[in-house]
Each structure stands twice: as structure tokens, then as C-alpha cells.
Amino acid sequence: MAPPKTNSHRLQTRAMHAGDALNPLSSVSPPIVQTANFELGTAERGAALSNAIAPTELYTRWGNPTTRQAEAILADLEHGEAALVASSGMGAISSTVVSQLKSGDHVVAGLSLYAAATELFAELLPRFGVETTQVDQTDLEAVRAAIRPSTRILYVETITNPTLRVADLDGLATIARAAKVTSIVDNTIATPVNARPLEHGFDIVLHSLTKYLNGHSDIIGGAVIASQKAIDHIWYHMKILGPSISPFDSWLFLRGLRTLGLRMERHNSNGMAVARLLRRHPKVERVHYPGIEDHPQHALAKRTLAGFGGMVSFELRGGMEAGRRLVESLRLIKLAVSLGGAESLACHPASTTHTMIPREARLASGITDGLIRLSAGIEEEEDLIADLEQALAGV
């Protein structure tokens, strides 16, 4: 799990080569070690591996050479000591959160989170005696006030999904350290290209590999990056809970990482172009994009982020019906869940991904009836603009 020593190369180079030392062959493309288990040779070696932490030559639920390369690169990109890769973002989130908690503990979490993470905190953890208080993560005083003696975790997102509120990473990490609370941040939307929360004092960083890091919409995966001590502890829980990624998916992820820096340049520029179009369109009531000047946290975003990303959320004046009509009128941009792939996707959360959340709770988290979440891909900017303009004309 520990990566080779970080060198002076820049991010795009490291995304391609940080795991080279862990390649078991001399192949230019990383090999797929497509196996469930390994020949042990001797009983003594079998005993040693069975008592090791995350061995890569025992059983692939415990570790795998292809997956180890992916973990090394992730740790390097986030400037962490070690990383773990899981079969889904929620596998990484759930294993990490469970590893820090016991019955009677308390969590402070952001108010507007990925829907499945909200379900974890609001629906699942209470069954095991863990209470969660959700607060606006942009209100540092509210976060500080929510912490109790029993609080064990502060959980936020660098950029919230789908309302695109930006976390004050320095301020939140300071609050967590003062309270001796483990700080966990989902950095999926920002990616290590645009933000590295460990450098701001966070303890643990999470990712959905499904999104920007893989970038091709062809795997489900998740990751956690932290200190070696924290990763060893989380690995034990991940081993028991079993969200193991397949070697083939690890290989697909390694392939996707090779273009991460290049893709993010286009995502950043296309996201800005889309936001500027929507900002001046008469049928759009509000645009949520940290790169535009009237975003309430634009100054914080400029200090915190190296780029503003490809995610744009906006609110249509026509509410629920206008939202449905728009996403069904798009021709180039696909109506689909998820985000961060090479292709552009749009989603109307109120009628799709957030239907399981009561309307009052959905509105309280900033997800209005007319909110559209758009993931700007890497197509040509002019084509994306033309598709949005024709769809908006029919709303």
C-alpha cells in the first residue's frame, strides 16, 4: 500500500508513472494479475502472509499486485502515505466510516452530500447506535457548535454533490483537530488535480473512482487515502466487509489515470464555458459553479482550488416540469446518473436520484425542483453550448 517515494515530477507524469516500481514485469502497460488466489509454496510462507496486512500474494480480497499499483498512484497524487482501492465509492466510504465508529458515537456531516452517503448517515448508522448531525459545511460556526464529546467523525465533501458548495478545508480541518475528531473528506468532484485535502490538514480522503479518476464510465470503484496507520486500520474492516475490486477493474482504472491531467484541463474549461452560458440565459434562475464571480464562495474557491472542475448545477425558472423537459430534450448530452466521464451527462435530481429523499429534506439541502446537474465532458465546447441552447429553447 505504501507508494514509492514521491519525486519532483508533475501530476500528469506521476499519474502515469508513480506505480512503475510495483509493476511485476517489464511491460510498458501494467499487467493484469487476474487471479483470486496465489500458490503459497510452503506452509511457513502461507502463515506469514495470513498474518500480514494487505498482502498481495495470498488472496485478492486481501490485496492484488495490479490493485497495489493503483493504490500507489493514488497515494502519490493525493500526497498521502498509503491508499486502498474498493469495488465502489460507497464501499470505500462505508468501510472507512465504520472503521472509526462504535455504538454511542456521533458524526457531524455536511448537509448536502452524495445521496447514498446521506442514506448511510441518516438511515443505516442509527440502527447500530450511531447518531449523525447534518449541518451546512460552509458555516464553520455551525460545524463547531454541532461537535459533541461523543463526536468521532467530521465528514464533508470538497465540492458538494450536486449543489457545488466549496469546503473551507483549512477551517474545517482546524475545527476537527481542536476537537480531536477524525476529519474525512470526499474529494471526488475536485480530484487531486484541483485540490489535495491532506495538505490542508484532513486525516482521510475518499474518492469514487467511477468518476473523474477513471474517466471512461466503464468501472465502479472507490478509494481511500490517508496515513499508513489509518489505512492499515481501514484495510482490516474492508477485508471483513468485502468490497474488493477486481484486478481487471484496477487495470481499467490504471489506464484511465494515464490521461487524468489532460482530461481535467478540458473538464475545467468546458465547465467554465457552460456556466457562463447558463449565467446569462433568461430561463435559468441561478447557476452554481465556483468559478463564476457571483458564486458565494468564489473567493474561497480561488484560494482552495487549482481549477473549478466540470460540474455545473443550475436552477430553471419552470421548476419540476422544466427540469424534466430540459434533460429529455438534450441530444448530445446524455440523461444519466453519475458524472466525471469523458462524455457529458445531465441529471434532474428531483425526478431521478433524489426521489427517495423527502421533499422537505431535499429542499433543505439545496436541491430544488428545477435543479439540473450537468457534468461537462471533454467534447468540443461549441457543440456542448449548441446542445444546451437548443434544449433550453424548448423549455
GIRARA-V377889 format. One record per residue. N is the residue number from 1. PHI is phi in degrees with one decimal (none if undefined). NEAR is the number of other ideal C-beta (glycine too) atoms within 10 Angstrom. D_LAST is the distance of its C-alpha to the last C-alpha in Angstrom with 1 decimal. Layout:
BEGIN
n=N phi=PHI near=NEAR d_last=D_LAST
n=N phi=PHI near=NEAR d_last=D_LAST
END
This chain:
BEGIN
n=1 phi=none near=22 d_last=50.7
n=2 phi=-75.4 near=15 d_last=52.0
n=3 phi=-81.2 near=24 d_last=50.8
n=4 phi=-60.2 near=15 d_last=53.1
n=5 phi=-56.6 near=8 d_last=53.7
n=6 phi=-61.7 near=13 d_last=50.8
n=7 phi=-102.1 near=10 d_last=51.7
n=8 phi=-88.9 near=6 d_last=50.6
n=9 phi=-66.2 near=13 d_last=48.1
n=10 phi=-82.9 near=8 d_last=44.5
n=11 phi=-58.1 near=18 d_last=41.6
n=12 phi=-60.1 near=18 d_last=40.6
n=13 phi=-66.4 near=12 d_last=44.3
n=14 phi=-66.6 near=21 d_last=44.8
n=15 phi=-61.7 near=26 d_last=41.8
n=16 phi=-91.1 near=17 d_last=43.7
n=17 phi=-124.6 near=15 d_last=47.3
n=18 phi=-64.3 near=24 d_last=47.7
n=19 phi=-99.4 near=24 d_last=48.6
n=20 phi=-58.3 near=13 d_last=50.9
n=21 phi=-65.7 near=11 d_last=54.1
n=22 phi=-98.7 near=18 d_last=53.1
n=23 phi=-72.1 near=17 d_last=52.7
n=24 phi=-72.6 near=14 d_last=55.6
n=25 phi=-122.3 near=10 d_last=55.9
n=26 phi=-100.3 near=6 d_last=56.0
n=27 phi=-69.0 near=8 d_last=52.9
n=28 phi=-67.7 near=7 d_last=50.4
n=29 phi=-88.4 near=11 d_last=47.5
n=30 phi=-56.8 near=23 d_last=47.9
n=31 phi=-78.0 near=15 d_last=49.4
n=32 phi=-99.2 near=17 d_last=48.1
n=33 phi=-90.4 near=21 d_last=50.7
n=34 phi=-86.8 near=13 d_last=49.5
n=35 phi=-148.7 near=14 d_last=51.8
n=36 phi=-87.3 near=11 d_last=51.9
n=37 phi=-145.0 near=11 d_last=55.4
n=38 phi=-134.5 near=17 d_last=58.2
n=39 phi=-71.2 near=8 d_last=62.0
n=40 phi=-89.2 near=15 d_last=63.9
n=41 phi=85.8 near=9 d_last=67.3
n=42 phi=-134.3 near=8 d_last=69.3
n=43 phi=-63.6 near=8 d_last=69.2
n=44 phi=-62.1 near=9 d_last=69.6
n=45 phi=-67.2 near=13 d_last=66.5
n=46 phi=-61.0 near=14 d_last=64.6
n=47 phi=-65.8 near=11 d_last=65.7
n=48 phi=-63.5 near=13 d_last=64.7
n=49 phi=-68.3 near=17 d_last=61.2
n=50 phi=-66.0 near=12 d_last=60.8
n=51 phi=-103.4 near=8 d_last=61.6
n=52 phi=-87.6 near=13 d_last=59.5
n=53 phi=-95.1 near=14 d_last=56.1
n=54 phi=52.5 near=21 d_last=53.3
n=55 phi=-67.4 near=16 d_last=55.8
n=56 phi=-100.4 near=22 d_last=54.2
n=57 phi=-132.1 near=20 d_last=57.0
n=58 phi=-121.6 near=19 d_last=57.3
n=59 phi=-158.2 near=17 d_last=54.2
n=60 phi=-66.9 near=22 d_last=50.6
n=61 phi=-65.2 near=15 d_last=49.4
n=62 phi=-88.4 near=19 d_last=51.5
n=63 phi=171.0 near=23 d_last=50.8
n=64 phi=-153.1 near=29 d_last=50.5
n=65 phi=-59.3 near=21 d_last=51.3
n=66 phi=-66.6 near=29 d_last=47.9
n=67 phi=-65.0 near=28 d_last=46.1
n=68 phi=-61.3 near=23 d_last=48.6
n=69 phi=-61.9 near=28 d_last=47.6
n=70 phi=-61.2 near=31 d_last=44.0
n=71 phi=-64.2 near=28 d_last=45.1
n=72 phi=-63.5 near=21 d_last=47.3
n=73 phi=-66.2 near=28 d_last=44.5
n=74 phi=-60.5 near=29 d_last=42.2
n=75 phi=-59.7 near=28 d_last=45.0
n=76 phi=-64.1 near=24 d_last=45.7
n=77 phi=-64.5 near=25 d_last=42.1
n=78 phi=-89.3 near=24 d_last=41.8
n=79 phi=57.9 near=14 d_last=45.3
n=80 phi=-106.7 near=27 d_last=46.4
n=81 phi=-77.1 near=17 d_last=49.7
n=82 phi=-157.9 near=23 d_last=48.4
n=83 phi=-148.4 near=27 d_last=45.5
n=84 phi=-132.1 near=30 d_last=44.7
n=85 phi=-111.7 near=31 d_last=42.1
n=86 phi=-123.3 near=29 d_last=40.8
n=87 phi=-77.9 near=19 d_last=39.0
n=88 phi=-161.8 near=18 d_last=35.8
n=89 phi=-60.8 near=25 d_last=34.4
n=90 phi=-68.8 near=19 d_last=35.0
n=91 phi=-62.4 near=24 d_last=38.5
n=92 phi=-68.4 near=29 d_last=39.2
n=93 phi=-62.7 near=26 d_last=37.7
n=94 phi=-63.1 near=22 d_last=39.5
n=95 phi=-62.5 near=24 d_last=42.8
n=96 phi=-67.2 near=28 d_last=42.8
n=97 phi=-64.4 near=27 d_last=42.0
n=98 phi=-61.1 near=19 d_last=44.5
n=99 phi=-65.4 near=19 d_last=47.1
n=100 phi=-102.5 near=21 d_last=47.1
n=101 phi=-124.8 near=17 d_last=47.3
n=102 phi=-143.4 near=10 d_last=49.6
n=103 phi=-57.1 near=8 d_last=49.6
n=104 phi=98.2 near=11 d_last=49.7
n=105 phi=-80.6 near=18 d_last=47.7
n=106 phi=-132.7 near=18 d_last=44.6
n=107 phi=-122.6 near=25 d_last=41.5
n=108 phi=-106.8 near=29 d_last=39.4
n=109 phi=-130.0 near=25 d_last=35.9
n=110 phi=-60.9 near=27 d_last=32.7
n=111 phi=-77.1 near=21 d_last=30.2
n=112 phi=-111.0 near=22 d_last=27.1
n=113 phi=-122.9 near=24 d_last=28.3
n=114 phi=-48.9 near=22 d_last=27.4
n=115 phi=-56.4 near=19 d_last=26.9
n=116 phi=-68.4 near=16 d_last=30.1
n=117 phi=-66.6 near=21 d_last=32.1
n=118 phi=-60.0 near=22 d_last=31.2
n=119 phi=-63.4 near=15 d_last=32.3
n=120 phi=-57.6 near=21 d_last=35.6
n=121 phi=-74.7 near=23 d_last=36.4
n=122 phi=-88.5 near=15 d_last=35.3
n=123 phi=-112.5 near=11 d_last=36.2
n=124 phi=-85.2 near=14 d_last=38.8
n=125 phi=-60.5 near=21 d_last=41.0
n=126 phi=-58.9 near=11 d_last=41.9
n=127 phi=-64.5 near=7 d_last=43.6
n=128 phi=-109.9 near=12 d_last=46.0
n=129 phi=81.2 near=11 d_last=46.7
n=130 phi=-111.6 near=22 d_last=44.5
n=131 phi=-103.0 near=14 d_last=42.4
n=132 phi=-125.0 near=21 d_last=39.3
n=133 phi=-109.6 near=17 d_last=38.1
n=134 phi=-99.2 near=20 d_last=34.6
n=135 phi=-134.4 near=20 d_last=34.1
n=136 phi=-67.7 near=17 d_last=31.8
n=137 phi=-68.1 near=27 d_last=33.3
n=138 phi=-84.3 near=21 d_last=32.6
n=139 phi=-101.4 near=13 d_last=35.0
n=140 phi=-62.9 near=15 d_last=38.4
n=141 phi=-67.3 near=9 d_last=40.3
n=142 phi=-66.8 near=14 d_last=38.4
n=143 phi=-63.3 near=24 d_last=39.0
n=144 phi=-61.1 near=18 d_last=42.7
n=145 phi=-68.7 near=12 d_last=43.1
n=146 phi=-77.5 near=20 d_last=41.7
n=147 phi=-73.1 near=19 d_last=44.4
n=148 phi=-117.0 near=14 d_last=47.4
n=149 phi=-58.3 near=6 d_last=50.8
n=150 phi=-90.0 near=11 d_last=49.4
n=151 phi=-70.2 near=20 d_last=46.4
n=152 phi=-116.5 near=19 d_last=46.6
n=153 phi=-134.4 near=23 d_last=43.2
n=154 phi=-110.9 near=28 d_last=40.6
n=155 phi=-121.9 near=27 d_last=37.4
n=156 phi=-140.4 near=28 d_last=34.4
n=157 phi=-121.5 near=26 d_last=31.9
n=158 phi=-55.5 near=27 d_last=32.2
n=159 phi=-129.6 near=27 d_last=28.4
n=160 phi=-71.4 near=26 d_last=26.8
n=161 phi=-115.7 near=23 d_last=24.4
n=162 phi=-110.7 near=26 d_last=21.4
n=163 phi=-86.7 near=20 d_last=21.7
n=164 phi=58.0 near=28 d_last=23.7
n=165 phi=-87.8 near=26 d_last=26.5
n=166 phi=-100.1 near=27 d_last=29.6
n=167 phi=-79.5 near=27 d_last=33.0
n=168 phi=-80.6 near=20 d_last=36.0
n=169 phi=-60.2 near=26 d_last=38.1
n=170 phi=-64.2 near=16 d_last=41.3
n=171 phi=-66.0 near=17 d_last=41.0
n=172 phi=-67.9 near=25 d_last=40.2
n=173 phi=-64.1 near=22 d_last=42.9
n=174 phi=-63.9 near=16 d_last=45.4
n=175 phi=-60.8 near=20 d_last=44.6
n=176 phi=-64.0 near=24 d_last=45.1
n=177 phi=-62.7 near=14 d_last=48.3
n=178 phi=-62.3 near=10 d_last=49.8
n=179 phi=-92.1 near=18 d_last=49.1
n=180 phi=56.1 near=9 d_last=50.3
n=181 phi=-111.5 near=21 d_last=47.1
n=182 phi=-72.1 near=22 d_last=45.7
n=183 phi=-97.8 near=25 d_last=42.5
n=184 phi=-125.7 near=25 d_last=39.9
n=185 phi=-134.5 near=26 d_last=36.7
n=186 phi=-88.2 near=28 d_last=34.0
n=187 phi=-104.3 near=27 d_last=33.5
n=188 phi=-57.7 near=26 d_last=31.1
n=189 phi=-72.2 near=26 d_last=28.2
n=190 phi=-75.2 near=31 d_last=30.6
n=191 phi=66.6 near=29 d_last=33.1
n=192 phi=-67.2 near=28 d_last=36.6
n=193 phi=-68.3 near=23 d_last=35.5
n=194 phi=-100.2 near=22 d_last=33.7
n=195 phi=-161.0 near=25 d_last=35.7
n=196 phi=-131.1 near=22 d_last=39.0
n=197 phi=-60.3 near=30 d_last=39.4
n=198 phi=-61.0 near=23 d_last=43.1
n=199 phi=-69.6 near=14 d_last=44.0
n=200 phi=-96.0 near=19 d_last=42.7
n=201 phi=106.7 near=15 d_last=45.0
n=202 phi=-71.9 near=28 d_last=42.9
n=203 phi=-85.4 near=20 d_last=45.0
n=204 phi=-138.3 near=26 d_last=42.7
n=205 phi=-118.0 near=29 d_last=39.6
n=206 phi=-116.9 near=28 d_last=37.3
n=207 phi=-143.9 near=30 d_last=34.9
n=208 phi=-93.5 near=29 d_last=32.8
n=209 phi=-68.2 near=30 d_last=34.1
n=210 phi=-56.5 near=24 d_last=31.2
n=211 phi=-89.1 near=23 d_last=28.9
n=212 phi=-62.2 near=29 d_last=29.9
n=213 phi=-63.2 near=29 d_last=33.6
n=214 phi=-83.2 near=26 d_last=33.6
n=215 phi=79.3 near=27 d_last=30.4
n=216 phi=-125.1 near=16 d_last=30.3
n=217 phi=55.4 near=18 d_last=28.7
n=218 phi=-127.7 near=13 d_last=31.9
n=219 phi=-139.2 near=22 d_last=33.8
n=220 phi=-111.0 near=18 d_last=33.7
n=221 phi=-166.4 near=28 d_last=35.9
n=222 phi=-145.1 near=29 d_last=36.7
n=223 phi=-153.3 near=27 d_last=39.2
n=224 phi=-134.6 near=30 d_last=41.2
n=225 phi=-127.8 near=32 d_last=43.1
n=226 phi=-167.8 near=26 d_last=45.9
n=227 phi=-68.0 near=14 d_last=49.6
n=228 phi=-60.0 near=14 d_last=51.9
n=229 phi=-61.4 near=10 d_last=53.2
n=230 phi=-65.5 near=21 d_last=49.8
n=231 phi=-65.2 near=25 d_last=48.8
n=232 phi=-59.2 near=15 d_last=52.1
n=233 phi=-68.2 near=16 d_last=51.4
n=234 phi=-66.9 near=23 d_last=47.8
n=235 phi=-56.4 near=20 d_last=49.1
n=236 phi=-58.3 near=13 d_last=51.5
n=237 phi=-69.9 near=16 d_last=48.6
n=238 phi=-66.0 near=28 d_last=46.4
n=239 phi=-60.6 near=18 d_last=49.5
n=240 phi=-74.6 near=11 d_last=49.9
n=241 phi=-73.7 near=14 d_last=46.2
n=242 phi=85.6 near=11 d_last=45.8
n=243 phi=-82.0 near=22 d_last=42.4
n=244 phi=-85.1 near=21 d_last=44.0
n=245 phi=-82.3 near=28 d_last=42.1
n=246 phi=-77.6 near=19 d_last=43.4
n=247 phi=-58.1 near=20 d_last=45.3
n=248 phi=-65.4 near=13 d_last=43.0
n=249 phi=-66.7 near=23 d_last=39.9
n=250 phi=-61.1 near=27 d_last=41.8
n=251 phi=-67.2 near=21 d_last=42.6
n=252 phi=-61.4 near=20 d_last=38.9
n=253 phi=-65.1 near=27 d_last=38.2
n=254 phi=-58.5 near=22 d_last=41.0
n=255 phi=-62.2 near=16 d_last=39.6
n=256 phi=-63.8 near=24 d_last=36.2
n=257 phi=-59.6 near=26 d_last=37.9
n=258 phi=-62.4 near=17 d_last=39.5
n=259 phi=-115.7 near=17 d_last=36.3
n=260 phi=-55.2 near=23 d_last=35.0
n=261 phi=-61.5 near=19 d_last=35.7
n=262 phi=-65.9 near=13 d_last=34.3
n=263 phi=-63.2 near=25 d_last=31.1
n=264 phi=-64.9 near=27 d_last=30.5
n=265 phi=-57.7 near=14 d_last=31.0
n=266 phi=-72.7 near=18 d_last=28.0
n=267 phi=-57.6 near=29 d_last=25.9
n=268 phi=-60.5 near=20 d_last=26.8
n=269 phi=-71.7 near=16 d_last=25.9
n=270 phi=-67.8 near=25 d_last=22.6
n=271 phi=-60.0 near=25 d_last=21.6
n=272 phi=-65.2 near=20 d_last=22.5
n=273 phi=-62.9 near=17 d_last=20.7
n=274 phi=-63.5 near=25 d_last=17.3
n=275 phi=-60.9 near=24 d_last=18.0
n=276 phi=-67.1 near=16 d_last=18.9
n=277 phi=-61.4 near=19 d_last=15.8
n=278 phi=-64.5 near=25 d_last=13.5
n=279 phi=-60.3 near=17 d_last=16.1
n=280 phi=-102.6 near=8 d_last=15.6
n=281 phi=-84.3 near=17 d_last=11.9
n=282 phi=-66.5 near=7 d_last=11.1
n=283 phi=-88.9 near=16 d_last=7.8
n=284 phi=-105.5 near=21 d_last=10.3
n=285 phi=-81.9 near=16 d_last=13.0
n=286 phi=-153.8 near=15 d_last=15.5
n=287 phi=-117.4 near=21 d_last=16.6
n=288 phi=-108.1 near=24 d_last=19.5
n=289 phi=-154.6 near=26 d_last=21.6
n=290 phi=-64.8 near=27 d_last=25.3
n=291 phi=-85.6 near=19 d_last=25.7
n=292 phi=-96.4 near=17 d_last=24.0
n=293 phi=-64.8 near=8 d_last=26.3
n=294 phi=-90.6 near=9 d_last=24.5
n=295 phi=-66.4 near=20 d_last=24.5
n=296 phi=-60.4 near=12 d_last=27.1
n=297 phi=-118.4 near=17 d_last=29.3
n=298 phi=-59.2 near=16 d_last=29.0
n=299 phi=-63.6 near=12 d_last=32.7
n=300 phi=-63.5 near=19 d_last=33.6
n=301 phi=-61.0 near=24 d_last=31.4
n=302 phi=-64.1 near=14 d_last=33.2
n=303 phi=-77.8 near=12 d_last=36.5
n=304 phi=-94.3 near=21 d_last=35.7
n=305 phi=-108.3 near=20 d_last=33.6
n=306 phi=-83.1 near=15 d_last=34.6
n=307 phi=-158.0 near=20 d_last=31.0
n=308 phi=-98.0 near=26 d_last=27.6
n=309 phi=86.7 near=30 d_last=26.3
n=310 phi=-102.9 near=29 d_last=23.4
n=311 phi=-91.0 near=28 d_last=21.4
n=312 phi=-132.1 near=31 d_last=18.5
n=313 phi=-113.2 near=25 d_last=16.7
n=314 phi=-148.8 near=26 d_last=14.0
n=315 phi=-112.0 near=21 d_last=12.4
n=316 phi=-84.8 near=26 d_last=8.9
n=317 phi=-68.3 near=13 d_last=9.5
n=318 phi=-86.7 near=16 d_last=7.9
n=319 phi=69.4 near=15 d_last=10.5
n=320 phi=-57.7 near=15 d_last=11.2
n=321 phi=-66.1 near=13 d_last=8.8
n=322 phi=-64.2 near=22 d_last=5.7
n=323 phi=-63.2 near=26 d_last=8.3
n=324 phi=-61.5 near=20 d_last=9.3
n=325 phi=-62.8 near=16 d_last=6.3
n=326 phi=-64.3 near=26 d_last=6.1
n=327 phi=-67.1 near=22 d_last=9.9
n=328 phi=-84.7 near=12 d_last=10.4
n=329 phi=-97.8 near=17 d_last=8.7
n=330 phi=-67.4 near=20 d_last=11.0
n=331 phi=-111.0 near=9 d_last=14.2
n=332 phi=-87.6 near=16 d_last=16.7
n=333 phi=-74.9 near=24 d_last=15.9
n=334 phi=-89.9 near=16 d_last=17.0
n=335 phi=-80.4 near=15 d_last=15.8
n=336 phi=-162.4 near=16 d_last=19.1
n=337 phi=-79.2 near=11 d_last=21.1
n=338 phi=75.7 near=14 d_last=23.6
n=339 phi=-165.3 near=27 d_last=23.4
n=340 phi=82.3 near=26 d_last=25.7
n=341 phi=-85.1 near=24 d_last=26.2
n=342 phi=-64.9 near=17 d_last=26.4
n=343 phi=-90.8 near=15 d_last=23.1
n=344 phi=-80.5 near=25 d_last=19.7
n=345 phi=-130.8 near=21 d_last=18.2
n=346 phi=-132.6 near=23 d_last=15.2
n=347 phi=-145.4 near=24 d_last=15.4
n=348 phi=-109.8 near=23 d_last=13.8
n=349 phi=-55.3 near=24 d_last=17.2
n=350 phi=-62.1 near=22 d_last=16.7
n=351 phi=-107.8 near=14 d_last=16.2
n=352 phi=-132.6 near=15 d_last=18.5
n=353 phi=-69.5 near=19 d_last=21.2
n=354 phi=-113.1 near=20 d_last=21.8
n=355 phi=-69.1 near=11 d_last=21.9
n=356 phi=-80.4 near=11 d_last=25.7
n=357 phi=-94.6 near=19 d_last=25.7
n=358 phi=-53.4 near=9 d_last=25.9
n=359 phi=-55.7 near=12 d_last=22.9
n=360 phi=-61.5 near=8 d_last=25.3
n=361 phi=-69.4 near=14 d_last=26.6
n=362 phi=-63.6 near=21 d_last=23.1
n=363 phi=-65.4 near=14 d_last=22.1
n=364 phi=-63.9 near=14 d_last=25.5
n=365 phi=-87.9 near=23 d_last=25.0
n=366 phi=95.7 near=18 d_last=21.9
n=367 phi=-96.5 near=22 d_last=19.4
n=368 phi=-80.4 near=19 d_last=16.9
n=369 phi=-63.1 near=20 d_last=14.4
n=370 phi=-100.3 near=23 d_last=11.4
n=371 phi=-73.7 near=26 d_last=13.6
n=372 phi=-114.7 near=25 d_last=12.9
n=373 phi=-105.2 near=24 d_last=16.2
n=374 phi=-120.0 near=28 d_last=16.3
n=375 phi=-102.9 near=28 d_last=19.7
n=376 phi=-74.9 near=29 d_last=20.2
n=377 phi=-85.7 near=24 d_last=22.8
n=378 phi=-113.3 near=21 d_last=25.3
n=379 phi=-66.2 near=16 d_last=23.6
n=380 phi=-67.7 near=11 d_last=23.8
n=381 phi=-54.3 near=16 d_last=21.7
n=382 phi=-62.7 near=9 d_last=20.5
n=383 phi=-71.3 near=13 d_last=19.1
n=384 phi=-65.0 near=23 d_last=17.1
n=385 phi=-61.6 near=16 d_last=15.7
n=386 phi=-61.9 near=13 d_last=14.9
n=387 phi=-66.6 near=18 d_last=13.0
n=388 phi=-63.8 near=28 d_last=10.9
n=389 phi=-64.0 near=11 d_last=10.2
n=390 phi=-68.6 near=13 d_last=9.4
n=391 phi=-70.2 near=20 d_last=6.9
n=392 phi=-65.4 near=20 d_last=5.2
n=393 phi=-63.2 near=9 d_last=5.7
n=394 phi=-93.4 near=11 d_last=3.8
n=395 phi=-86.9 near=18 d_last=0.0
END
